[in-house]
């Protein structure tokens, strides 16, 4: 029996579950998964069994429940400092936390108009002026982080701060959204997107998402 349990929602649609799962993978912990199907009649009751906030993901460790993806990341960063979930350098770590927090709190139009749907393809959907302005802000953050910090990392694997961190986990669902909705990226941003999509844990999640049998109708645009 694993020491940790991670409670998640549908892989194809639950962007926050993806973030929390990637953080757990990056931390190198072994964990059991409990999947709660979202938008079912008993979904709220099932989530409430595990989550004080009524939201997913939740990491259960012993008798402790840690909810919210950033809190999960900080908890695992303290437990597993050797996993380098945040950059080592103070300036890079401060910026990594800043961009992760901005992603956590913002970009409401993008979330609403381009909900995560990994196995779908809806090119052009949701390309409103407000969403495209948010896309520009996100891409700007990516390029700035890559330019300022990736080269100073002990190893540059193509991620925002060289190696994979919590910041990359926060933007991973956005990368899938850009692919689903046909957002055109410049070459530098596309290289970063490709690095995320080719990350081993991301490929594992995407493969399982594509084979999930459940549909959430409001995310299946026609």
N, C-alpha and C positions, 0 to 999 in steps of 0.2 A: 504494500500500500504506500502510495506516495505521500511525502510530507506536506505537499501543497495541493490544493484543488483550485482550479480556475473555472468560474461559472461564466459562460458566454452565451450570446444569441446566435442567430443564423449566420453562418459564415458568408453567405452571398450578400447579405444586406447590412450586417451590424458593423459599422465602421469602428465604433469604440471597442467592440470585442476584438477586432483585428489588432488594434493598437495594443491592448493589454496582453494579448497572446504573443505578439512579437517581442514585447518587453520581457515576458517570461522566458521566451526562447533565447533572447540575447543574454539574459542573466545566467543561462546554463542550468536552470533548475529542472528537476523532474516533477511533473505535475499531472494530476488527473484532470480530465475535462468533464464538466457537466454542461450540456447544451439545452437551453430553454428556447423552444420555438416561439418566436415573436408573433404578435397579432393573432393569437389564438384566444378563444374564450377564457382560458385559465392562465394566460401568460402572466398577468399581473400577480396573481396569487403564487405562481411558481417562482417568479423573480423575488417576491417578498419573502419567500422562505430563506433566501440567501443574502439579500441585499437590504440594508437599512434604508437606503435612498430610493429603493424601487427601480434602480437602474443597473445596467451591466456595462462592463465586467465587474466581478468581485473575485478577489484572491483570498482564499481561506487557508490560514496557516495555524495549525493547532486550534486553539479556541478563538483566534483573532480573525476578523473579517476586515479586509482592506478594500474599500471601494473607490472608484474614480481612477482612471488610467494614470494620471500624473502621480497620484498618491501611491499606486502600486509600483510605479517606477522608482519613486523616492525610497520606498520601503525596501525594494530589492537592491537598490544602489547601496543602502546602508548594510544590508545583509551580505551582499556579494560585491565588495568594492573592487575585487580583482576582475570583475566582468566589464569594468569601465563603461557603465551605462551612460555616464556623462563624460565629456572630455576632461582630460587631466589638467590642462592649463586653465588658470582662473578666468582669463578673458574669454576664452572659447566656451567655457562652462557657463559663464553668465549669459552669453549670447544664445547658446543652445537652450538654456532655460527660458530666455525671453521669447524666442521664436516658437518654442513648444507651447508656452502659455498663450501666445497670440493665436495659435491654431486652436488651442483648447477653447478659448473664449469667443472667437470671432468667426467671420465668414459665413454669416447666417444665410445670405442669399445663395451662395454656392451650395451649402448643405441642402437648402430647400429645393432648388431648381435642378440639382444634379445629385440626387441621393445615390449612395453606393449600390451598385449592381454589377458584380464582377463578371458574370457570364453574359451580360447583355451588350448590345451595341446600338447606341442612339445618337449617331453623329449629328451635331447641330442643335440638339435639344438643350434648352436652358441657356443658350448663349445671349443672355440679356446684357445690356450695358453695365448693370450693377454687378453681375456675375463676372463679366470680362475684366472689370476693374479689380475685382478681388483676385482673379487669376493673375493679373499683372503684379499685384502685391506679393502673392505667394512666390511666383517665379523670381521676383526681385530678391526676396529673402534667400531663396535657394542659391542664386548666383553670388550674392554677397557673402554668404557663409562659405561657399566653395572657394571663392577668391581669397578671403581673409584667413581661413583657418585650415582648409583641407591639406595644404602643402606643409603646414607645420606639425601635422599629426605624425606619430611614428610610422604610420602606414596609411596610404591613401587607397582605399577600396572603392572610391567613387561616391562616397556619401558626404553629407553636409560638412562633417568635421573629420573627414578621412575615413575613420572606421564607423560602424553602425552604432548609433546612440538612440536614446529615447526620442530625440528630435526627429530622427528618421522614422521611427515608429509612428509618431504623431502625423507625419505627412504621407505615410504609406497609403491610407485610403484615398487621399487626394490624387495620388498617382493613378490609382485605379479609376477614379472618376474621370480624369483627363483622357484616359484611354477609352472608356465607355462612351463619353460624349464627344469624342473627336476634337479635343482641344489641341490646336497646333502650337508646338513649342519650338523655340530656337534650338540649335544644336547642343549648347551647353546644358540647357534644361532637359532636353531629351536624353542626354547621357546620364544625367542624374536619375531620371525616371527609369531608364533601363537598368541602372545599378540596383534600384529598389526592387523592380520586378524580377530581377535575376538572383536576388538574395535567396538562399536556400529555404529559409523559413517562409518567406513570402510565396515562393513557388509551391511549397507544401500546402499552405492555406488556400491559394488560388485553385489548385487542383481539386481539393475537397469541396470548395465552394461551387465549382462547376458541376459537381455530381450530386449536390443536394437536391432532393426531390420537391422541396416546398417552394411555393410562390407567394409573394406578397403583392397583391394586385396593383396597389397604388404606386409601386416602384417599376411596374412593367408597362412602360409607355408604348402606345401603338399609334 
